[in-house]
Amino acid sequence: LVAYSYRQALQAKTMTYEDLIRIAVETGTDGLDMTVYWLPATTDEYLLPLRRLAYRNRVEIYSIGTRVRLAQPTAELRQQQLDELRKWLDVAQKVGATHVRVFGGAKPDGATLEQAIEFAAETLKRGAEYAGARGLILGLEDDGGITDFAKETIEIVKRADSPWAGMNLDIGNFRPPGVYDQIDMSIPYAVSTHVKTEVAMDDGKTRAPFDLDRVFRMFAAHGFRGYMGLEYEASGDPATAVPGYLRRLKELADKYSD
């Protein structure tokens, strides 16, 4: 379960991160991807009891999602993002997460796409050095900007060239055409996932329900063994929609596991 699925309730403080652990228990969900945007605090007094609660309920906080953006045009700005990343690496360790999500970001003004990819790759490589020294993995999410398409996202990961860096593969964020093909080519680089319920069609205007059976079949064919994290962004009420989708993902994981 990706916490961002409940973004409105978390932002409005009508739901807590502790509630997400309860939902995971009720739905038989193994792990929680804890988007950090609405954490009430990053102190030990808050984070360590949250980690204890998750452990006592057999829920792993396996990932945290940050707003770190890699494609910065100057060394100073890249260092600022790395300093921000270090703060969240501390948080990841305190809650027991082994994966940290980062973004590529927008193409800087005046830069070419090639230059932006190089900026991002350099920052990801240095960030992976920091993360790897702690046994943590960075996942670059395909999410707008220079990561609209699989080709550029993969190129950034390949140039970073680190065993501690890969893709946080969001199956619903690629721009069309050929979203399923882009997912398939990205799976070998995936270190974590966000599974969406709707896919952008090739007309560039409409969306349709994902063929999740097809998606899981592709992941299985590539031998993927990681979490399949539901990130619900459709128009329905997550309070009623998310539990059903979580159970569906669990069924598919069982179906395609050896």
Phi, psi and omega in degrees: 000123176270126185303331182300341177302331181250034188302320183293317180291321178294319180294322180279355180064025172270356175220148179244168176293331175298324177298326180295324177296318178299316179298319178301317179297314184294332183258003181068031183270137188280323191221164181231125172265107193265086172307125193269001190303328188245021175301132178291339180194161174240025180276161176300325183298332177265313189290319185291318173298327177295317177297319180296317179299316179298315181298315182295340180254010179057043174241127179266124168279092191269343186210151168234147181249125183249175175256015180300131181240125194276325190278081180249137191280347181234158179299323180296316180290325177295321179294324177300317178293323178293323176296320176296319179299317180303322178300318182282336172296322175300315180297316180303315180296323183290330178263358177088014180282148177247359181228139179231127183269135176229166180246158172283317181091179181280159175290123181300149178304132177085352181264151172277166177299320179299317178295319180297320177298319180293318176304311183296318181296319178298315181293319179296320180297314179293320178297323179293330175295316177298313184293314183297329177296342178252003182076026181250152183246136176262135176241118177278117182274136170284107186202079175072182179057229183281359179246030177298329186236156182297320186304310182289323180297315178297320181299319179298314181296317181296320180290327177296326170051059181224140175291351182256014179223140177201203180257136161271093192282103175267111187289343184260002186260347181293139174282143177288165009272171171071044182298316180298321178296321179293322175299312184300318182287343182270336187305321179299341181259359186282130173248349175199167183223155163236117181262117178265166181261348181231146183240143175283129182278165185293344178286351178075006184237327186247162176234154181220162177300138175294143168276087186292331175299316178297318180298311181295325178297321178294315180298319179295321180297330178272000179075025180295136183235014184266189177288145170251102190262118179289122171242101186273120180231008180288177188280348181290167178287118182299331181301327179260330185278319188299312181304321179294318179292323177299318179294324177296316178298321179295319177299316181292322178298318178294319183298320187256011176267145180290000000 
